[in-house]
């Protein structure tokens, strides 16, 4: 899958890459900077994003609980553009 955006996240213990694609998000777990595993980030990611493209991902070191934000959209209709936030303590994506 083509990557549309990519961020590096380090929460003080774990390091990972979050890759936005034309079909959703992938979380890539790193160990010593080397990819070890990949998968979907969040228990409701597929339901939240559906067929939307992820066009931006952001995380801020000072954000509560290392929250990750994702901008989504569909090329066919702008009314599907949205901002989502992932809260690790909840393991869910929430429409913002």
PyMOL commands that set and color helices and strands:
alter all, ss='L'
color gray80, all
select helices_A, chain A and resi 45-49+64-66
alter helices_A, ss='H'
color red, helices_A
select strands_A, chain A and resi 3-10+15-21+24-31+34-39+53-59+68-74+77-87+92-95
alter strands_A, ss='S'
color yellow, strands_A
deselect
rebuild
show_as cartoon
